[in-house]
Amino acid sequence: MIALGILLMVLTGVGWAAAGVMISAGTTKKISIPEALCYSSLLTGIVAAVLLWLRPDQPADGHIRLLALTSIAAAGFLNFLHLEMMSIAMRNGPNGIAWAVIQSGMVVPFLVGTIAFGEKAGFTRFVGLGLLLVALALFARARDNSPQVQGNRKIWLLTSGADFFCVGLIQTLNNLPSYFQAADTVSTVSRTFALQVGAVGAWLLLSAFHPRQAVRGFTRGALLLGVVMAVNAILSGFFIQYYGQNILAQSGFGAVASPITSASCLIWFTLYSTVFLKEKLSLPSRLALAFCIVGVVLMSLQWH
């Protein structure tokens, strides 16, 4: 079962990488990404709501259900804010370093799993996590870290640091219900629905500061991108991510779920950039890719 959980988290990383490809393509075509994400969340939420109406979840303790859905909705809300903070950080300073700092937030759910839930980290898992962090630093080194515009260093430091904790909190909140067997009755469809509700809530909050810009962002291109992203979100949320998290958490491997997903995303997006975008891998990028692969293997080992 542990092998299945790891495979599902690797596939979740593929879904994250696919979302990154979609956002990158949308940005190139001048599509408003916040509104495309809002379309995606609305469409995914509607599909989830219809399925829940047709086939409701099994009866569950109301308190447990509320806590589980609130945790995941908060993750969806913060994830929308995280994307905004990351864009601000990258507008005001070295993009590669900001990206590496922010993605390093994956250490937070790892530490929560080992400290708060008493999972055995083991030497190999710590080495694997260390290799993933080194890989992030190498990926940052491989990028052009000179900002395109002269930004505000204080804003860059503040947003990069805040987003590090934001990413860690997002992954922790999203994985939290999987640690409690009583929350198993909260289906993957319900969890996906809660995630989208949180994302739409964040969009409403952010759009309140620039309503006209938000309305103009609802274009045909944003809708098409939103539909494609919704398909990706439905496949991942309904059938892959939450099943994998449940398996790993209940097998004592919950702490590695987020790092494995993050590393998988890095690996697949790098391969996509190399094969389809014809980007050449520098020596730091090659080392980072190798460290990612070895790190995932070490964190997946069952012996300590």
C-alpha positions in Angstrom: 0.0 0.0 0.0 2.9 2.4 0.7 4.2 1.9 -2.8 0.7 2.8 -4.2 0.6 5.9 -2.0 4.0 7.0 -3.2 3.0 6.4 -6.8 -0.2 8.5 -6.3 1.9 11.4 -4.9 4.3 11.2 -7.9 1.2 11.4 -10.1 0.0 14.4 -8.1 3.3 16.0 -8.9 2.6 15.4 -12.6 -0.7 17.2 -12.2 1.0 20.1 -10.5 3.6 20.3 -13.3 0.7 20.2 -15.9 -1.0 23.1 -14.1 2.3 25.0 -14.3 2.5 24.3 -18.0 -1.1 25.6 -18.4 -0.4 28.8 -16.4 2.8 29.4 -18.3 1.0 29.0 -21.7 -1.8 31.3 -20.5 0.6 34.0 -19.4 2.3 33.9 -22.8 -1.1 34.5 -24.4 -1.8 37.4 -22.1 -4.6 35.6 -20.3 -5.5 36.8 -16.8 -4.4 33.9 -14.6 -6.5 34.9 -11.5 -9.7 34.8 -13.5 -8.7 31.6 -15.2 -8.1 30.0 -11.8 -11.5 31.3 -10.7 -13.2 29.7 -13.7 -11.3 26.5 -12.9 -12.4 26.5 -9.2 -16.0 27.3 -10.1 -16.3 24.5 -12.7 -14.5 22.0 -10.5 -16.7 23.0 -7.5 -19.9 22.6 -9.6 -19.0 19.1 -10.8 -18.1 18.2 -7.2 -21.4 19.6 -5.9 -23.4 17.6 -8.4 -21.6 14.4 -7.6 -22.2 15.0 -3.9 -25.9 15.6 -4.5 -26.1 12.4 -6.5 -24.0 10.4 -4.0 -23.6 12.0 -0.6 -20.8 11.1 1.7 -21.3 8.4 4.3 -22.6 9.7 7.7 -19.8 11.1 9.8 -19.2 12.9 13.0 -20.3 16.5 12.2 -17.4 18.0 14.2 -14.8 15.9 12.4 -16.3 16.7 9.1 -16.4 20.4 9.7 -12.8 20.5 10.9 -11.6 18.4 7.9 -13.4 20.6 5.3 -12.4 23.8 7.0 -8.7 22.7 7.0 -8.8 22.0 3.2 -10.9 25.1 2.4 -8.2 27.2 4.2 -5.6 25.5 2.1 -7.4 26.5 -1.1 -7.8 30.1 0.2 -4.1 30.3 1.0 -3.0 28.7 -2.2 -4.7 31.5 -4.2 -2.9 34.1 -2.0 0.4 32.2 -2.4 0.3 32.7 -6.1 -0.2 36.4 -5.7 2.6 36.7 -3.2 5.0 34.7 -5.4 4.3 37.0 -8.3 5.0 40.1 -6.1 8.2 38.6 -4.9 9.4 37.8 -8.4 8.6 41.4 -9.6 10.7 42.8 -6.9 13.9 40.7 -6.8 15.8 37.6 -7.9 13.3 35.2 -9.3 15.3 32.0 -8.9 16.1 32.6 -5.2 12.6 33.6 -4.4 11.2 30.5 -6.1 13.6 28.3 -4.2 12.9 29.9 -0.8 9.1 29.6 -1.4 9.2 26.0 -2.5 11.4 25.1 0.5 8.1 25.5 2.5 7.7 21.7 1.9 9.9 21.1 5.0 7.0 22.4 7.2 4.6 19.4 6.5 7.5 17.1 6.9 8.4 18.5 10.3 4.7 18.5 11.3 4.4 14.8 10.4 7.5 13.9 12.4 7.0 16.1 15.4 3.3 16.5 15.8 2.2 13.1 14.7 5.2 11.1 15.8 6.2 9.6 12.5 9.6 8.0 12.3 11.7 10.3 10.1 14.8 8.1 9.9 18.2 9.0 8.6 17.4 8.2 5.0 14.3 10.5 4.9 16.3 13.4 6.4 19.0 12.8 3.8 16.4 12.7 1.1 14.8 15.9 2.3 18.3 17.5 2.4 18.9 16.5 -1.2 15.6 18.0 -2.3 16.6 21.3 -0.7 20.0 21.2 -2.3 18.2 20.6 -5.6 16.1 23.7 -5.1 19.2 25.7 -4.5 20.8 24.4 -7.7 17.7 25.1 -9.7 17.8 28.7 -8.4 21.5 28.9 -9.3 20.7 27.7 -12.8 18.2 30.5 -13.4 18.9 34.1 -14.2 18.7 35.7 -10.8 19.2 39.3 -11.9 15.8 41.0 -11.7 14.3 42.3 -15.0 13.3 45.5 -13.2 14.7 47.3 -10.2 12.4 46.2 -7.4 12.0 46.9 -3.7 14.4 44.6 -1.7 12.3 44.8 1.4 9.1 43.8 -0.4 11.0 40.9 -2.0 12.3 39.7 1.3 8.9 40.1 3.1 6.9 38.3 0.4 9.4 35.5 -0.2 9.7 34.8 3.5 5.9 35.0 4.1 5.2 32.8 1.1 7.7 30.2 2.5 5.4 29.8 5.5 2.3 30.1 3.4 3.4 27.1 1.2 4.2 25.1 4.3 0.9 25.9 5.9 -1.0 25.1 2.6 0.5 21.6 2.3 0.1 20.9 6.0 -3.6 21.9 6.0 -4.3 20.0 2.9 -2.7 16.9 4.3 -4.0 17.2 7.9 -7.3 15.3 7.6 -5.5 12.3 6.2 -3.9 11.7 9.6 -7.2 11.1 11.3 -9.0 7.9 10.4 -12.3 9.4 11.5 -12.0 11.8 8.6 -12.0 9.0 6.0 -15.7 9.4 5.6 -15.0 12.8 4.1 -14.7 11.8 0.5 -12.1 13.0 -2.0 -15.0 14.8 -3.9 -15.9 16.7 -0.7 -12.3 17.6 -0.1 -11.9 18.8 -3.7 -15.1 20.9 -3.3 -13.8 22.5 -0.1 -10.5 23.3 -1.8 -12.3 25.1 -4.6 -14.6 27.0 -2.2 -11.5 28.4 -0.5 -9.9 29.4 -3.8 -13.0 31.2 -4.9 -13.2 33.0 -1.5 -9.6 34.2 -2.0 -10.4 35.4 -5.5 -13.4 37.4 -4.2 -11.2 39.0 -1.5 -8.4 40.0 -4.0 -10.8 41.1 -6.7 -12.4 43.5 -4.2 -9.3 45.7 -4.5 -9.5 45.9 -8.3 -13.0 45.0 -9.4 -12.9 46.5 -12.9 -9.6 44.7 -13.7 -11.1 41.4 -12.4 -14.2 41.8 -14.6 -12.1 42.5 -17.7 -10.1 39.3 -16.9 -13.1 37.0 -17.6 -12.4 36.5 -21.3 -13.0 33.6 -23.6 -9.3 32.6 -23.3 -9.6 32.6 -19.5 -12.6 30.4 -19.8 -10.9 27.9 -22.1 -7.8 27.8 -19.8 -10.1 27.4 -16.8 -11.9 24.4 -18.4 -8.6 22.6 -19.1 -7.3 23.4 -15.6 -10.6 22.1 -14.1 -10.2 18.8 -15.8 -6.7 18.5 -14.3 -8.0 19.5 -10.9 -10.9 17.0 -11.0 -8.6 14.1 -12.0 -6.1 14.9 -9.3 -8.5 15.7 -6.5 -11.1 13.0 -7.1 -8.9 10.1 -8.0 -5.2 10.7 -7.0 -4.0 13.3 -4.4 -6.3 12.6 -1.4 -6.2 8.9 -1.9 -2.4 9.0 -1.8 -2.3 11.3 1.2 -4.6 8.9 3.1 -2.6 5.9 2.3 0.7 7.4 3.4 -0.6 9.1 6.5 -2.2 5.9 7.8 1.0 4.0 7.0 3.2 6.3 9.0 4.6 8.0 5.8 2.4 11.1 5.8 5.4 13.4 6.4 6.9 12.6 3.0 3.7 13.1 0.9 4.3 16.8 0.2 8.1 16.6 -0.4 7.6 13.7 -2.8 4.9 15.6 -4.7 7.0 18.8 -4.9 10.0 16.9 -6.1 7.9 15.0 -8.7 6.6 18.3 -9.9 10.1 19.7 -10.3 11.3 16.6 -12.2 8.4 16.5 -14.6 8.4 20.2 -15.3 12.1 20.2 -15.9 11.7 17.2 -18.3 8.9 19.1 -20.1 11.1 22.2 -20.5 13.9 20.1 -21.9 11.9 17.9 -24.3 9.2 20.2 -25.5 10.6 23.7 -25.0 14.1 22.5 -26.1 15.7 24.2 -23.1 19.3 23.1 -22.5 20.1 21.7 -19.0 23.0 23.4 -17.4 25.3 21.5 -15.0 23.5 22.8 -11.9 20.1 21.8 -13.5 21.4 18.3 -14.2 22.7 17.9 -10.7 19.4 19.3 -9.3 17.4 16.8 -11.4 19.6 13.9 -10.2 19.3 15.0 -6.5 15.5 15.2 -6.9 15.3 11.7 -8.1 17.7 10.3 -5.4 15.9 12.4 -2.8 12.5 10.9 -3.7 13.9 7.4 -3.6 15.5 7.9 -0.2 12.3 9.4 1.3 10.3 6.5 -0.1 12.4 3.8 1.6 10.6 1.9 4.4 13.7 1.2 6.5 15.1 3.8 8.8 
